[in-house]
Amino acid sequence: MAAAVALCRPEVISCYPITPQTHIVERLSEMVRKGEIGSASGGCRYINAESEFGALSILIGASAAGARAYTATASQGLLFMTEAVYNASGLGLPIVMTIGNRAIGAPINIWNDHSDSMALRDAGWIQLHAESNQEAVDLHIQAFRLAEALGCPVMVCMDGFVLTHAYEPVDLPTQAQVDAYLPPYEPIQLLDPDDPMTIGAMVGPEAFAEVRYLAHHTQLRALEEIATLKAEFLRQFGRESGGLTECYRTGDAETILVALGSVNGTIRDVVDEMRDAGVPVGSLKIGAYRPFPVGAVREALHPCKRAIVVEKDLAPGKGGIVSSDVKMALRGLPVIVQTVIAGLGGRSITKASLIRMINEARAGKLDEPHFLDLDWDVIRTELARRRQRRRAGPTAEHVLRQVNAVASKVV
């Protein structure tokens, strides 16, 4: 990822370390120190910040002054910079940020799910989700061009540890290839002492709705731009990567699994295995979650009987997040949409569990929402303890005692 970002010739990088993205920006700091990042017009400045909020705030200033800007974060770090996240999009600044997707606490968890980027899904940033490390490389290159074409910041989301700490062969482009695809940054808006202007002025009720609509309009423009950039990427680099959605064996599928990120590889293996057994299943990968590709999702899913959304997130009190968007895309169509919550806090999503879940759905036995591989004995024990004692104590610690057999009984 560091090498891919370096090929995009960022001019200002600012960050604060947080697992699982730290090694990306550490490597970039080494490259900057050695003078390995920059353009013909100048090098790159690397700024250590005192917090994630500070890192993105620095980049807001840098981007407004005309610099190509980059950072990375994850989990609590993304939440800590929330105010700046909204400011960056509201000001129309084309910052690119890697998200090493990681669970949000409490309780503390450093493993992968999508609760961090989902928490800021409506902050006005484009969200691209990578399935593999190769796609993550490619999406960073596309992200800078997309951000600068639209004047809109972009998150490249890659599953923490599953991708950020995995080793696999990747095709790293040459500098000449990237330069041909990604032109030098020409700001849409620029703070210039010779031509003074205000960026971030107070806007009252007489104009705020119009400003927000224009931000919405930019996101809608991204739907077409993302598809165009995917086609141009194929011509320049000789491989398909990115895009709004990707269908796999969906033509005659009665059941289609929908997902974001790295789990799509496992899902395709499941599709192949069940197809060999004569079960008509397919899969739909959502590559761009914001803007949500309503038309592409509707086109892919409208012929099937059942869409099962496998998502690494949970809206407490409601259920699925992505499935709500899928249901919106399919409104008016006789397609059953079911939600499967899976992989929370880094729990493995296995082929065996997915196959069992699909068979239950086809038999009409799947609950809604369905929690994949949830230990109901642990749940029942904890609920019973709460009923029995007024001062029940911390839930997480009691559950850990049950799961790991730390104590012979729950106190």
C-alpha positions in Angstrom: 0.0 0.0 0.0 2.8 2.4 0.8 4.4 1.7 -2.6 1.1 2.3 -4.3 0.5 5.6 -2.5 4.1 6.7 -3.3 3.5 6.1 -7.0 0.6 8.6 -6.8 3.1 11.3 -5.8 1.4 12.7 -2.7 2.8 16.1 -1.6 1.7 16.1 2.1 1.2 13.0 4.3 0.1 13.4 7.9 -0.9 10.6 10.2 -1.1 9.2 13.7 -0.4 5.5 14.3 -3.2 3.0 15.1 -3.4 -0.7 14.4 -3.7 -2.1 11.7 -2.6 0.7 9.4 0.5 1.9 11.2 3.1 0.0 9.0 1.7 1.6 5.9 2.5 5.2 7.1 5.7 4.1 8.8 7.0 2.9 5.4 5.8 6.1 3.7 7.8 8.1 6.4 10.9 6.2 5.5 10.4 6.8 1.8 9.9 10.5 2.4 13.0 10.7 4.5 15.0 9.1 1.7 13.5 11.4 -0.9 11.8 8.6 -2.7 8.4 10.4 -3.0 7.7 13.5 -5.0 7.2 15.0 -8.4 9.2 17.1 -10.8 7.9 20.2 -9.1 8.9 19.2 -5.6 9.1 16.4 -2.9 6.7 15.3 -0.2 6.3 16.6 3.3 5.6 14.1 6.1 4.0 15.6 9.2 3.7 13.6 12.4 0.4 14.7 14.2 -0.5 14.4 17.8 -3.8 12.7 17.1 -6.0 11.5 14.2 -8.0 14.6 14.4 -4.8 16.6 14.1 -3.7 14.5 11.1 -6.8 15.1 9.0 -6.9 18.8 10.1 -3.4 19.3 8.8 -4.4 17.7 5.4 -7.5 19.9 5.2 -5.1 22.9 5.2 -2.7 21.2 2.9 -5.4 20.3 0.4 -7.0 23.7 0.5 -3.5 25.2 -0.3 -3.3 22.9 -3.4 -1.3 19.9 -2.2 -2.2 16.2 -3.0 -2.8 14.9 0.4 -3.0 11.4 2.0 -3.5 9.7 5.4 -4.6 6.4 6.9 -6.4 5.4 10.0 -8.7 2.8 11.6 -11.4 2.1 14.2 -11.3 4.6 17.1 -8.9 6.7 15.1 -11.5 7.3 12.5 -14.1 8.2 15.1 -11.7 10.6 16.8 -11.3 12.6 13.5 -15.1 12.6 12.8 -15.5 16.4 12.9 -12.6 16.8 10.4 -14.0 14.0 8.3 -17.2 15.9 7.8 -15.2 19.2 7.2 -13.1 17.6 4.5 -16.1 16.5 2.5 -18.1 19.6 3.2 -15.2 21.8 1.9 -14.9 19.6 -1.2 -11.2 18.6 -0.6 -9.9 15.6 -2.5 -8.0 13.9 0.3 -7.4 10.1 0.0 -7.5 8.0 3.2 -6.8 4.3 3.8 -9.1 2.7 6.3 -7.7 -0.6 7.8 -11.2 -1.7 8.8 -11.3 -2.7 12.4 -14.0 -3.2 15.0 -15.2 -0.3 17.2 -15.1 -0.7 21.0 -16.1 -1.1 23.7 -15.2 -3.8 24.5 -11.7 -3.4 23.0 -11.2 -5.3 19.8 -8.4 -4.8 17.3 -9.6 -7.3 14.7 -11.6 -6.8 11.5 -15.1 -5.9 10.8 -16.7 -2.9 9.0 -18.1 -1.0 12.0 -15.6 1.9 11.7 -16.2 2.9 8.0 -19.9 2.1 8.4 -20.2 4.6 11.3 -19.1 7.4 8.9 -20.8 6.1 5.7 -22.9 9.3 5.4 -20.1 11.7 6.1 -19.8 12.7 2.4 -16.7 10.6 1.5 -16.7 8.1 -1.4 -16.1 4.6 0.0 -14.3 2.0 -2.1 -13.9 -1.5 -0.6 -11.0 -3.8 -1.7 -11.4 -7.6 -1.9 -7.7 -8.3 -2.2 -4.3 -6.7 -1.8 -4.1 -6.3 -5.6 -7.4 -4.5 -5.7 -6.3 -2.3 -2.8 -3.2 -1.3 -4.7 -5.3 -0.5 -7.8 -8.0 1.3 -5.8 -5.5 3.8 -4.3 -4.4 4.8 -7.7 -8.0 5.2 -8.9 -8.9 7.0 -5.6 -6.6 10.0 -6.2 -7.9 10.5 -9.7 -11.5 10.1 -8.6 -11.1 12.5 -5.7 -9.4 15.1 -7.8 -11.9 14.8 -10.7 -14.9 15.4 -8.5 -13.5 17.5 -5.6 -14.5 14.9 -3.1 -12.5 12.9 -0.5 -12.2 9.1 -0.9 -11.8 6.3 1.6 -10.1 3.1 0.4 -11.3 0.5 2.8 -9.3 -2.7 3.2 -10.0 -5.4 5.8 -7.7 -5.1 8.8 -5.3 -8.0 9.2 -7.1 -10.1 6.6 -5.5 -7.8 4.0 -3.3 -5.3 5.9 -1.2 -8.0 7.4 -1.4 -10.6 4.6 1.4 -11.4 2.1 0.5 -12.2 -1.5 2.0 -11.5 -4.9 0.8 -8.2 -6.4 1.5 -6.5 -9.7 2.9 -3.1 -8.7 2.6 -0.7 -11.6 5.6 1.4 -12.8 5.9 5.1 -12.1 5.4 5.8 -15.8 2.1 3.8 -15.9 0.7 5.7 -12.9 1.8 9.0 -14.3 0.0 8.3 -17.5 -3.2 7.4 -15.6 -3.0 10.0 -12.8 -2.1 13.5 -14.0 -0.5 16.2 -11.8 -3.0 17.6 -9.3 -4.8 20.7 -10.5 -7.1 22.0 -7.6 -10.7 22.9 -8.3 -10.4 25.4 -5.5 -7.2 26.9 -4.2 -6.3 29.3 -1.4 -4.1 31.9 -3.1 -2.8 35.1 -1.4 -2.9 36.8 -4.7 -6.6 36.0 -5.2 -8.1 35.9 -1.7 -11.3 33.9 -0.9 -13.0 32.3 2.0 -13.2 28.5 2.3 -15.6 27.2 5.0 -17.8 30.3 5.4 -20.8 30.4 7.6 -23.9 29.2 5.7 -27.4 29.9 7.1 -30.8 28.2 6.4 -31.2 30.3 3.3 -28.5 28.3 1.5 -27.5 25.3 3.5 -29.9 22.8 1.8 -28.6 23.8 -1.6 -25.0 23.3 -0.5 -25.8 19.9 0.9 -27.7 18.9 -2.3 -24.6 19.8 -4.4 -22.6 17.5 -2.2 -25.2 14.8 -2.9 -25.0 15.6 -6.6 -21.2 15.1 -6.5 -21.7 11.6 -5.1 -24.2 10.8 -7.8 -21.6 11.9 -10.4 -19.2 9.5 -8.9 -21.3 6.5 -10.0 -20.5 7.3 -13.6 -16.9 8.4 -12.9 -16.1 5.2 -11.0 -17.3 3.1 -14.0 -15.3 5.2 -16.4 -12.1 5.0 -14.3 -12.4 1.2 -14.2 -12.5 1.0 -18.0 -9.6 3.4 -18.3 -7.6 1.4 -15.7 -8.1 -1.8 -17.8 -6.8 -0.1 -20.9 -3.8 1.4 -19.0 -2.8 -1.5 -16.8 -4.3 -4.5 -18.6 -6.5 -5.8 -15.8 -9.9 -5.2 -14.4 -10.1 -3.7 -11.0 -12.5 -1.6 -9.0 -15.9 -0.5 -10.3 -19.3 -0.3 -8.7 -20.2 -4.0 -8.5 -19.0 -7.4 -9.7 -21.3 -10.3 -10.5 -20.3 -14.0 -10.2 -22.5 -16.7 -11.7 -25.6 -14.7 -11.2 -27.3 -15.2 -14.6 -29.5 -18.1 -13.5 -29.0 -17.9 -9.7 -32.1 -18.2 -7.5 -30.0 -17.2 -4.4 -27.4 -14.4 -4.6 -25.0 -13.5 -1.8 -24.1 -9.9 -1.5 -21.0 -8.7 0.4 -18.2 -6.1 0.7 -14.5 -6.7 1.0 -12.3 -9.8 1.4 -15.1 -12.2 2.3 -16.1 -12.2 -1.4 -13.3 -14.7 -2.1 -14.7 -17.2 0.3 -18.2 -16.6 -1.0 -17.1 -17.4 -4.6 -15.5 -20.6 -3.4 -18.9 -21.5 -1.7 -20.7 -20.6 -5.0 -18.5 -22.9 -7.0 -18.9 -25.8 -4.5 -22.7 -25.5 -4.3 -22.9 -25.1 -8.1 -21.1 -28.4 -8.5 -23.8 -29.9 -6.2 -26.5 -28.4 -8.5 -27.6 -25.5 -6.3 -28.2 -22.3 -8.3 -26.4 -19.7 -6.3 -24.3 -16.7 -7.2 -22.6 -13.7 -5.7 -22.6 -9.9 -6.0 -19.6 -7.9 -4.7 -20.2 -4.3 -3.9 -17.0 -2.4 -4.7 -18.3 1.2 -4.1 -20.5 1.5 -1.0 -20.8 5.2 -1.1 -22.2 6.4 -3.4 -24.4 3.3 -3.2 -24.9 1.8 -6.7 -28.6 1.4 -6.6 -29.0 0.8 -10.3 -26.2 -1.8 -10.6 -27.5 -3.7 -7.5 -31.1 -3.7 -8.8 -29.9 -4.9 -12.3 -27.9 -7.7 -10.8 -30.5 -8.9 -8.2 -33.8 -8.4 -9.9 -34.0 -11.8 -11.6 -33.3 -13.8 -8.4 -35.7 -15.1 -5.8 -33.5 -14.4 -2.7 -30.7 -12.0 -1.9 -28.7 -12.8 1.2 -26.6 -9.8 2.4 -23.5 -11.0 4.4 -22.2 -8.0 6.3 -19.5 -7.4 8.9 -21.5 -4.8 10.8 -24.4 -4.4 13.1 -26.8 -1.6 13.8 -27.9 -2.4 17.4 -31.7 -2.3 17.7 -32.1 -2.6 13.9 -29.8 -5.3 12.4 -28.1 -5.0 9.0 -26.8 -1.8 7.5 -25.9 -2.8 4.0 -29.1 -4.9 3.7 -31.2 -1.7 4.2 -29.5 -0.2 1.1 -30.1 -3.4 -0.8 -33.8 -3.4 0.1 -34.0 0.2 -1.0 -32.5 -0.8 -4.4 -35.0 -3.6 -4.8 -38.2 -1.9 -3.6 -41.2 -3.0 -5.7 -39.5 -6.2 -6.8 -40.5 -9.7 -5.5 -37.0 -10.4 -4.2 -36.6 -11.7 -0.6 -33.7 -9.8 1.1 -32.2 -11.5 4.2 -29.6 -10.2 6.5 -26.7 -12.2 7.8 -24.4 -10.6 10.4 -21.0 -12.3 10.3 -17.4 -11.8 11.1 -17.9 -9.3 13.9 -14.7 -8.5 15.8 -12.7 -10.7 13.4 -14.6 -14.0 13.8 -13.8 -16.3 10.9 -16.5 -16.7 8.2 -16.1 -20.3 7.0 -17.3 -22.1 3.9 -19.1 -24.6 6.1 -21.0 -22.0 7.9 -22.0 -20.1 4.7 -23.2 -23.4 3.1 -25.3 -24.3 6.1 -26.8 -20.8 6.2 -27.7 -20.9 2.5 -29.4 -24.2 2.9 -31.4 -22.9 5.8 -32.4 -19.9 3.8 -33.5 -22.0 0.8 -35.6 -24.1 3.3 -37.2 -21.0 4.7 -35.7 -21.6 8.1 -33.4 -18.5 8.4 -34.2 -16.1 11.1 -34.0 -12.3 10.4 -31.5 -11.0 11.0 -29.4 -14.1 11.2 -26.2 -14.1 13.3 -23.8 -16.5 11.8 -22.2 -18.9 14.3 -23.5 -17.1 17.3 -23.1 -19.2 20.5 -26.7 -19.1 21.8 -25.7 -21.0 25.0 -23.5 -18.1 26.0 -26.3 -15.6 25.2 -28.9 -17.5 27.2 -26.6 -17.9 30.2 -25.8 -14.2 30.2 -29.4 -13.1 29.9 -30.4 -15.5 32.7 -27.6 -13.9 35.0 -29.0 -10.5 34.2 -32.5 -11.5 35.2 -31.3 -13.0 38.5 -29.0 -10.2 39.7 -29.7 -6.4 39.8 -25.9 -5.7 39.9 -25.1 -8.0 37.1 -21.6 -6.5 36.4 -19.8 -6.1 33.1 -21.2 -8.2 30.2 -18.0 -8.6 28.2 -16.0 -10.0 31.1 -18.7 -12.5 32.0 -18.9 -13.7 28.4 -15.2 -14.1 28.2 -15.3 -16.3 31.3 -17.8 -18.6 29.5 -16.0 -18.7 26.2 -12.5 -19.2 27.5 -13.4 -21.1 30.7 -11.4 -18.7 32.7 -13.4 -19.5 35.8 -15.4 -22.6 36.8 -18.5 -20.5 37.1 -19.8 -17.0 36.4 -19.7 -14.9 39.6 
